Amino acid sequence: MTEQYENKYLADALSTRVARDFAPAVWQSLFAQGHDAVEMHTGTWSVVCAESPWDGRMSHDQVRRALASLAELHGGHLDAGPGSTSFAAFVDPEAALRTALALHRDTAGARLRIGVVAARAGLAQFRAEGAAVSLVVGEPLERAPAVLQRAALGTVQLCAATYGALAGFSPQLDACVVMAEYDRDQLTQVALTPPPARGEFLSTFAGLGLT
C-alpha cells in the first residue's frame, strides 16, 4: 500500500467512524470546515480488544473502564468509540501484551474475550464536544472480530504478527502456556493461557509441569 493510498484509506475510515459514532456537528467540525483538526499517527499499532460476556457478569462500561485504566498505566490510548468491543492501541507490542494479560487477571471472574492484533493503522486524535478523543482506524478493527470469535474463555488470543514480534523477547509470553494454530504451514493465531494467580486452580499448569 502506497503512502498516498494509505492516507486516503485511513481518512475515509475515520470519516465513516466519526459519522457513525458521533453527533453530526463533530463530523462537520473535522471534515467540512477545512482546517487541520485531526492528528493522525500512522504506523504499526498493537491493539488490545476485549468484549464483555453475554451473561452480564461485567458490563461494557465496566470493561471499558478496566481497559482504560490499564492502557493509561502501560502507555496506551483507549479508543473512544461506543461499540460493543473495547479497544486500546499501543506502539509497543510488549505493553499491549502486559495490558491484555493484566485485564485477563483483573477480570478473571467475568470471562471476557480478549485479543491483541498488530497491523498498520492510524490513531486519530482530536477534540469532540470539549473532550480529547482517540480513535483507531484501519486493519486492527477489521481483524478484531475474527480474533475474538476464536478466543476461548480463559485465554488471550494473539494474531500471528503480534506473536512474531514478541516470541523470544517477552518474559510475559514465556510465562504462559502457548498454543499455536496453523493453516497448513502458516501460523494464523496463538492462544495464551496465563499462569493462575496464587491460590487459584492449578490443573492446567500442573499437568504440564509448569507449577
DAFENWO-V461533 format. One record per residue. N is the residue number from 1. PSI is psi in degrees with one decimal (none if undefined). OMEGA is omega as a letter, one per 30 degrees, with the letter a starting at -180 (NA if undefined). D_FIRST is the distance of its C-alpha to the first C-alpha in Angstrom with 2 decimals. Layout:
N:PSI:OMEGA:D_FIRST / N:PSI:OMEGA:D_FIRST
This chain:
1:124.3:l:0.00 / 2:159.0:a:3.80 / 3:-41.0:a:6.56 / 4:-43.6:l:8.30 / 5:-41.7:a:6.35 / 6:-43.4:l:6.13 / 7:-41.2:l:9.72 / 8:-42.6:l:10.79 / 9:-45.3:a:9.80 / 10:-38.0:l:11.71 / 11:-41.7:l:14.42 / 12:-41.0:l:15.03 / 13:-39.8:l:15.25 / 14:-43.6:l:17.63 / 15:-42.7:l:19.64 / 16:-43.7:a:20.16 / 17:-43.6:a:21.31 / 18:-42.9:l:23.61 / 19:-34.5:a:25.10 / 20:-38.5:a:25.81 / 21:-9.1:a:27.08 / 22:167.7:l:28.84 / 23:149.9:a:31.57 / 24:-33.4:a:30.78 / 25:-30.8:l:31.95 / 26:-46.2:l:29.15 / 27:-42.4:l:26.48 / 28:-43.6:a:28.57 / 29:-28.0:a:28.79 / 30:-34.0:a:25.05 / 31:-17.7:a:23.73 / 32:-10.1:a:26.77 / 33:-2.2:l:28.59 / 34:27.6:l:26.16 / 35:162.5:a:26.29 / 36:85.2:a:24.00 / 37:-8.0:a:25.08 / 38:133.8:l:21.96 / 39:120.2:a:20.63 / 40:116.4:a:17.05 / 41:108.4:a:16.48 / 42:137.8:l:12.88 / 43:-164.6:l:12.52 / 44:114.6:a:13.40 / 45:140.6:l:16.27 / 46:118.8:a:18.96 / 47:119.5:l:20.33 / 48:129.6:l:23.89 / 49:142.8:a:24.71 / 50:140.0:l:28.30 / 51:139.2:l:30.30 / 52:154.0:a:34.00 / 53:157.7:l:36.31 / 54:-19.8:a:37.75 / 55:3.3:l:41.28 / 56:12.7:l:41.21 / 57:-28.9:l:41.91 / 58:126.2:a:39.44 / 59:164.4:l:38.20 / 60:-42.3:l:34.67 / 61:-37.3:l:35.88 / 62:-39.3:l:37.35 / 63:-45.1:a:34.15 / 64:-43.4:a:32.29 / 65:-40.8:l:35.04 / 66:-43.9:l:35.06 / 67:-38.1:l:31.31 / 68:-43.9:a:31.51 / 69:-43.7:a:34.30 / 70:-37.6:l:32.59 / 71:-42.5:l:29.29 / 72:-39.3:a:31.35 / 73:-35.9:a:33.22 / 74:15.1:l:30.19 / 75:25.3:a:28.07 / 76:179.2:a:25.78 / 77:117.9:l:25.03 / 78:132.1:l:26.36 / 79:134.3:a:24.38 / 80:0.3:a:26.75 / 81:150.6:a:25.96 / 82:10.5:a:29.07 / 83:177.4:a:27.77 / 84:-15.4:l:29.57 / 85:135.3:l:27.15 / 86:140.7:a:27.23 / 87:147.8:l:24.24 / 88:135.0:a:24.19 / 89:142.1:a:21.30 / 90:140.8:l:21.83 / 91:-39.1:a:20.26 / 92:117.3:l:22.55 / 93:-29.9:l:22.30 / 94:-39.4:l:26.02 / 95:-37.8:l:26.89 / 96:-43.0:l:25.08 / 97:-44.0:l:27.09 / 98:-40.6:l:30.29 / 99:-45.5:a:29.80 / 100:-42.8:a:29.23 / 101:-36.8:l:32.28 / 102:-39.2:l:34.37 / 103:-41.7:l:33.58 / 104:-45.5:a:34.61 / 105:-44.5:a:37.79 / 106:-21.2:a:38.71 / 107:29.5:a:38.34 / 108:-37.6:a:39.65 / 109:-14.8:a:42.12 / 110:-15.4:l:39.62 / 111:53.4:l:37.60 / 112:157.9:l:34.16 / 113:125.3:a:31.00 / 114:136.9:l:28.74 / 115:166.3:l:25.35 / 116:125.7:a:22.68 / 117:127.2:l:18.96 / 118:130.0:a:16.49 / 119:167.7:l:12.73 / 120:135.0:a:10.16 / 121:175.4:l:11.92 / 122:141.8:l:13.83 / 123:107.7:a:17.58 / 124:131.1:l:19.15 / 125:131.2:a:22.71 / 126:179.8:l:25.29 / 127:135.9:l:28.90 / 128:123.4:l:30.15 / 129:41.3:l:33.84 / 130:2.3:a:34.84 / 131:149.4:l:32.78 / 132:134.9:a:29.75 / 133:139.3:l:26.90 / 134:135.9:l:23.75 / 135:132.3:l:21.23 / 136:133.5:l:18.33 / 137:143.5:l:15.47 / 138:-158.0:a:12.50 / 139:-39.5:a:12.33 / 140:-39.3:l:15.64 / 141:-31.0:l:17.67 / 142:-31.7:a:16.46 / 143:-19.1:a:17.36 / 144:-42.9:a:20.52 / 145:-40.3:a:22.88 / 146:-38.7:l:22.56 / 147:-46.0:a:23.14 / 148:-33.1:a:26.09 / 149:-31.6:a:27.52 / 150:4.1:a:28.04 / 151:110.9:l:29.41 / 152:142.1:l:33.07 / 153:136.6:a:35.38 / 154:-0.2:l:36.28 / 155:166.9:l:33.01 / 156:123.5:a:29.76 / 157:134.9:l:26.69 / 158:138.1:l:23.78 / 159:165.8:a:20.48 / 160:-37.5:a:19.94 / 161:-39.4:l:17.50 / 162:-46.4:a:20.18 / 163:-40.8:l:22.91 / 164:-35.0:l:21.27 / 165:-21.7:a:20.99 / 166:-27.5:a:24.63 / 167:128.4:l:26.56 / 168:-6.3:a:29.20 / 169:-15.8:a:28.73 / 170:116.0:l:29.80 / 171:-31.5:l:33.51 / 172:-42.2:a:32.67 / 173:-39.9:a:30.98 / 174:-22.8:a:33.90 / 175:-8.1:a:36.35 / 176:158.3:l:34.99 / 177:127.1:a:35.54 / 178:123.0:l:32.21 / 179:111.7:a:31.68 / 180:144.3:l:28.60 / 181:138.5:a:27.42 / 182:149.0:l:26.00 / 183:102.0:a:24.82 / 184:-114.8:a:26.63 / 185:13.5:a:25.63 / 186:125.7:l:22.37 / 187:129.4:a:22.76 / 188:-37.8:a:21.70 / 189:154.6:a:23.55 / 190:131.7:l:26.37 / 191:126.5:l:29.39 / 192:130.1:l:31.29 / 193:107.3:a:34.95 / 194:155.8:l:35.96 / 195:144.9:a:39.47 / 196:150.4:l:42.09 / 197:156.8:a:43.65 / 198:129.9:l:47.15 / 199:-9.3:l:49.63 / 200:170.0:a:47.19 / 201:131.2:a:47.47 / 202:13.5:a:46.54 / 203:-44.7:a:46.71 / 204:-49.1:a:43.12 / 205:-38.2:l:43.15 / 206:-38.7:a:46.80 / 207:-25.3:l:46.25 / 208:4.0:a:43.64 / 209:28.0:a:45.85 / 210:6.0:l:43.61 / 211:none:NA:46.19
